[in-house]
Amino acid sequence: MNDKNDIVFEHLRNFAPLTDKDINDSQPFWKARKMSKGDFFNMQKMVCNDLGLVVKGIFRIYYQDPDTEEYKNIYFFSENQFVVSFRSFISRNPCWYFIEAMEDSEIFFISYQDLNGLYETHPNWGKFGRLLAELFFSVAQTRTEEFIFFSHEERYVRLLEEHPDIIERIPAYHISSYLGITNPSLSRIRKRIERKKAE
């Protein structure tokens, strides 16, 4: 196994109670993929067939209005996070979103069919599936609650906690879209936070 494989399988072990046998039996199903900036992991109106783990890079999940062509960033995935349109992945219905690489990226991925085969034959992979579902339920509910209970500034701070270097890696207008604000508003928030740090 090379170093990148080691990183992937170590992350899987940390995520779920997987034994060496569980990992070894799953190895043939995990594939490496290099993606260029602008490549799509999944497209709107297509079923999401793969679960990815980000080894290097950052992705955005976004919705594009078919009439106005305006887009809205919904979520970001970066290193050591699973990248997937989970509702589409488990329901086998078309995805409502695009998932796009925002910089040159590397992922390891497994297909829905292969992962479900592991669920059927390996109880610990079944536990992995339950934990994955709990994770994405939590992600979805947290995102909804942030819009209800948190200010724009608080949402920005939470984004930085999850992706500490995101502001250096992607254009500011993508972050504005994610927060639901304009670029000048984002600029004011960043200045306020910098002033607080300096005090």
N, C-alpha and C positions, 0 to 999 in steps of 0.2 A: 504494500500500500504506500502511496506517496503521501507527502505532508498534507496536501489538500484533502485527500480522503480521510486522513487521520482527524483533521479538524471537523469534517462533516460528521463522522461517526462518533466523535467525542461529544459533539453538540447533541446528537440524537440520544446518546447515553445519559446526558445531563437532563434531557427533556423528559424521558420516559425510562421505566425500569427494564432496559433491554440487556440481555446476556450476550456473551461473546457469540454464542450460537445464533441468537436472533440477528445480530449484526452480520455475521458471516453469511447466513442464509439470505439476507436482503441485498448483499453487495451486487449480485448480477443485475438487480433491478434499478439501481441508482446510476444515472448517467450524468456526465459532465457536459456543460454547454457554455461556450463563450458567447456573449452578446455585445453587440456594438451599441453605442449611444443611439437612441431612437428606435431600436428593435423592440418588437412587441412580444411579451411573454404570453399574452392572450388578447383577443380582440373582442370588441363589443359585438353582440349577437352570435358569438360562437361559444360552444360548451368548453369550459376550462377542464382540460384532460390531465393536467399535470400539477403536482405539488412540488414547488421548488424550495430550496434552501439557499439563501444568498451567501456566497463565499466572499465575493468582492463586488462592490457597486451599490447603487441605490435605484429603486424603482418607484414609480408613482402609479397609483390606481386612480383613474379619473373617468368621469362621465362626460360624453360629448352630446350636446343637444342636436338631434338630426336636422332640426329646422334652422336654428340660429348658428349652429356650429360652434357655439360657445362651450368651453369646457369648465369643469369644476373638479379640482383635485380633492379626492376623498381620503387618501391615506398614502403614507410612504413606507417602504420596506428597505432596510439596509442590512449590513453584515450580521450574520447569525440569526436572521429572522426568516420565517417561512413566508414565501410569496405564492399567493393563490387567490382566485376568486372563489371563496369557500362555498358560498351558496350554490354556485353553478357546479362546482366540483362534486358536491355530495348529491345534488338533486338531478344532475345530468341535463339541466335546462340551460338555454343560452345565457351568457353573461351579460349584465347590463353595463359593464365597464370595459375600458382598455387598461392593460397593465404594460407599462413602457419602461425600458431601461433609460435612466437619465444620465448615465455615464457608461463607459465601457465596463462591462460587468461579467462575473462568472457565477454560475449557479450549479448545484447538483439537483436533479429532479427525478421523481418517480411517477409513473402513470397511475391513474385511478384504478385501472384493472390490476396492476401488479400490487399496489398497496392493499387493495381489498383481498387479493389472494393471501397476502401475509396476515391480514386480520383473521382470515378463516383458519389458517394453519398454525398460527403462533399467538398464544394468549397475550403475551407481552406486547405484541404489535397491536392487538385489539385494545390494550390499555393506551398505547400511543394514540390510536384513533380517538378514544374518549377524551384524552388530554388535549388533542388538537381541536376537537369540537368545543371544549370548554374555553380554550384560548381564544378562538375566533368569536365565540359568543361574547366573551369579556371585551374583546377589541371593539366589536360593534356597539355594545351597550355603553362602553366608556366614551366612544366617539359621540354618541347621541347625547349622553349626559353632559359632556363638555359644552355642547352648544346650548344646553338649557341652563346650566348652573355656573359656568365660568365666563369671565370676561375675555375679550380678545387677547389681552396681555397675559392672562393666566394660561390660555390655550397655547400661546407662543412659548411661554416658559416650559410648559409640559412637552411641547414638541422638541425643544432643545434638550430636555432631560432624556428623551428617548433616542434622539439622533444628534449628539453633541456638536458635530461639525457640519450639519446640514447647510447652514448659512454660507459656508465657504464652498460648498459642492454644487449647489443648484441656484439658478437665478431667483432673485427675491420675489418676482411676480408669481412664481409657483407657490411660494409660501403664503403670499397674500391670498391666492385663490383657495388654498387649504383652510386658511383662517376665516375666509369670507369677508375680507376687507380690501381696501385700496392700497396701492404701493405707498402713497404719502402717509396713510395711517400706520402701516408697518414701520415706516421710517421713524415716526414719532414714538412708537412703542419701543423700538430698539434704543433710541436716545434716552427715553425715561429709564430703561433698565440699566443702561451704562451710567447714568447719573447716580442711580441708587447704589450701584457697585462702588462708585467713587466716594460716596459719602462716608 
